[in-house]
Amino acid sequence: VTLAFTFLDRYDSLVTRGPSSNKVLNSVALVTLLLHLAVSCSIVFSRCKEDRPETLVPSVQQWLLYVALWPVLAVLVSEGTKRRDRRYHMHLQKTLRVLFNTRLGMWSPK
């Protein structure tokens, strides 16, 4: 869900565009997270009726890795890719402008 918000625009950063710019994505993300929470809770409660086994309880390091660090790393990689893509696009646009101006000048009447 976190990574989906970085695909709002090809060149604009998530900070520039803002995650609240797409209402449909916000509502789909909320429904998906609520559905995931409901299914996860039902599975955990159905498996742990009498006693809570230790195998279902992740350690603090695992929670930190999966909940906090992984989405941040994914967003950083996505934003870095966007930055590189934006620079490359600007470079191509400048090259095309030079080619167009050169060819236009070559065929224009004097």
N, C-alpha and C positions, 0 to 999 in steps of 0.2 A: 504494500500500500504506500509506503514511504517513497519507493522508487517510482511509482506511477505518477506522483506529483511532479517529478523532475521532467517528465515528458510533455508538459503543457505546451512548451514552445521549443523549436529546434535550436534557436540561438540565444534567447533570453534566459537569464539565470533564474533560478527558483526565488532568489531574494528580490530580483527586479519585478518579476511577474506576479508573484504571490500565489499561494495555494488556494486562496478563496476566489480566484478569478473564474474557476470552472465549477459551477453549482452542481452539474450532473456528476462530475467526478467526486465531489465531496459527498453527495448523497449515496453513491454506489460504494464508496469507501466505508462510510458509516454502516450501511446495511451489511456489507461483507464482514466488517469487524464484529458487529453484533451477532451475526450468524455463526462466525467462527467461535466467539465466546460461548454461545449457547451450546454448540456441539461439543466443544472442549469440556465445558462444565458437566454436561450430561455424561460424557464418557468417563470422566474422573469420578463423578458421584456414583455411577453404576458399578464401577470396578472397586470402589473403596467403601462399601456399605458398612462393614463391621470395623475393620482396622485399616489405618492408613499405612500402606507399605512405604518403605524408605526409597524404593526404586523409582517411584513417581515424583519424588521431590528433588528437583535439580539443586545443585549447589549455587552459592551466590555468584561464583565466577561464571557459571553457565548462564545465569540470568543476565549478568552484565554483558557477556559476549553477544547473546542472541537478541536481547531487548534494546540495549543501549549502543553498543559499538558497531554491530553489523549494519544497521540502517544508516548510521553516520558515514561509515566507510563507503557504502553504496552510493550515497548522495554525493560525496566528495569525488568519487570516480566519475559519476555522471556529469557533474558540473565541470570537471577538468576536461572531459571529452567535448562538452559543449563549447568551452572556451577555445580549444584547439580547432574545432569545426568552424567557429565564428571567424577566427583569424584566417583560416584557409579560404573560407568563402570571400572574405574581404580581399585577400590576395588575388583570387580568381577574378573578382569583379574589376579590380584595378588593371589586371592584364587584359581582360576583354575590352575595357574602355580604351586602352592604348591601341589595341588592334583595330577597334572600330574607328577611332579617330584617324589612324594612319590610312586605313583603306578608304574612308570617306574623303579624306583630303586628296588621295591619289585619283579618285574618279570625279571629283567635283570640277566644274568648269572654272576657268580662270578669267 
